[in-house]
Amino acid sequence: MKPITQTSIKFKKENKVSILENNNKSSMKNHPFKTLFLALLIGLTATSCQKDEENDPVSSRPNSFSELRADNSFNWSTAENYTIHYKGTPVGMAVKKPLTIQTEDGKVIRQVNLALSENAVIDVRVPSKNETLVVSWGTHQKTIALGASSTIDFTFVEPDTEEL
Amino acid sequence: MYTMKKLILSTITAALVTVGTTAQVTQDFESGSRNAERLNCWQFWSTSINGGNNSINGQFAMRSGQMSNMPNQQNPHRLISPWVDMTPGNITFDSKLTALNGGGKYLDVLLIDENNNTTTLLQHQYSSASVQSFTVPVNVSGYYQVEFQLYGSGGNSRGIIDDVSIPGTYAADPSNNPNSVGQCPIFQTIADADGDGVEDSSDDYPNDASKAYNNYMPGANAFNTLAYEDLWPSQGDYDFNDLVVDYRFNEITNAANNVVQIEATLYVRAIGGALSNGFAIQFDNLTSSDIASVTGQEITGNLFTISGNGTEAGQTNAVIPVYDDPENVINRVGGSMYNTVDGNPTGFSDTINLVIALSSPKASVGTAPYNPFIIKDQQRDIEIHLADKAPTDLANTALFGTGNDDSNVGTGKYYKTENNLPWALDVSSTFEYPIEGEDIIDGYLKFVDWAQSSGVNFTDWYTNTSAGYRNNALIY
């Protein structure tokens, strides 16, 4: 196992030591007071280095998968299940068309044959990284924002906003 | 006898009522939503639906903007009906004003024909703000829209219209409503070769009445990946390449939106181990008898006992064996392992095309990828499933809790360690798996954050969209 994080910390330490060694070589001979200053600097640097390591969130990473600890409720899925409750709106003609559910990258994942006035309950599975779904029926199209809730109430009817 | 007479009388009465009633297209605005009525192909131009004092009957009516700067018909407030297959009769409606002030206030009713020619049926000047009922005779047949225009000068009067009734039948196409403003064309009869009620242009099977739509997961031209460790109940090296299978499912539905057939396209991309593992799929929502037939399986040995319908015998739920020996489907081209060691020749797999026909249409068959699992090294009673997916009836549950496994049938915890680590992953993409022996957390640098946050952070850990997401040197 070669955890990258450990390699990174090691590299930082080596760099700091290397700089200090160079300073010693160039200054110790001519300026004795500088020796004290450098000793203090070494102390400060060492303390600082130790502190960085303790607070570095990366150091809390496990060294291997087997050291990982996950919550019992976590199912390790990279996708989420959503149930869309489509609420129809009354129209004068019950022409049926596919209600199409698309992912944000254009993949059609569900087609449901229905009239605009019909209600429907539609289950879909969507990658957890996705933020939206696109629902269309005929020329109507609307984007749904995916949130924490697995239940989505959906209608094509937009709220009336314009007051004349 | 009495009952029969009563039934006949009722039927005749109903028939007379039907014959005596002329079809009407009506609008009472009681939806209270202009946008909802626009979806119903009514057009509102500088008019809205309002309640309270603006209603005439019920709670809502159409109300115009102020009829103050519109002394003529050049730019009136308008309400336009959907296309109506009109029959001779009367257009009726009620109207009033919110107030009568300023200059003249007018209401016109027009017919619009298919060529957009208009005929004025009524020109009315309001003499009071009170409710008036209108009956406008119309003696035409064919496709027409009815337009109500409200206009005037000065003051702040608004026109109100309610309870519109037009003789004829609704003839607009609500599916063709660009910008959802109600401008729907006349409905055209659809072409439907198989007569299933799904028009040919949207029917994926226009000549097969038993099928209508393909429903692909993850998409028509995409694959997701299943990645397994195969040493359960012991932990492995967590390179998640002991079996790597790409999958795409297709639930084929009929016009009633019930699933009639499930298709699976599977491709074995890697086998980074020495065990000869079988592969199968359990459908937790289907029983064995729900399956009519299965084609496309790659079975050569005796690992599975297959029933006549292609399911595994002795199972309550439908279990579809895919292959018993991976050598049936992969083609090795030298080197150790199969597509997990960098620098070795790249092997290839046959594409497995499973076709699972259902005995009868089902409203739901579960969610792809359902419950796929491997059978460890030809030992039928040792199954390895995705986390928290239940074993089949033929799994030896006595192995639960042994080795590193911490499954608990009582709590529904399956195929997880005490630290809740899985033996398999379902990745929502074509997963580029780690090379042989390399821990997944070293290849995918956000994986730990994703897991420790229970899937909240870095939901795209398996992508390569940002710098710092992965160490390509450790990924095959």
Interface residues (C-beta under 8 A of the other chain):
Chain A: M1 K2 P3 I4 R61 P62 S64 F65 S66 L68 R69 A70 D71 N72 S73 F74 N75 W76 S77 T78 A79 N81 T89 P90 V91 G92 M93 V95 K96 K97 P98 T103 K107 V108 I109 R110 Q111 V112 N113 L114 L116 A120 D123 R125 P127 S128 K129 W137 G138 T139 H140 F156 V157 E158 P159 D160 E162 E163 L164
Chain B: V25 S31 S33 R34 N35 A36 L39 N40 C41 S46 T47 S48 I49 R63 S64 G65 P82 R158 Y170 A171 A172 D173 P174 S175 N176 N177 P178 S180 F187 I190 G197 V198 E199 S202 A212 Y213 N214 N215 Y216 M217 P218 G219 A220 A222 Q235 Y238 T253 A255 A256 N257 S364 T367 A368 L386 A387 D388 K413 K416 N419 N420 L421 P422 L425 D426 V427 S428 S429 D439 I440 I441 D442 L445 V448 A451 Q452 S454 G455 T459 D460 Y462 T463 N471
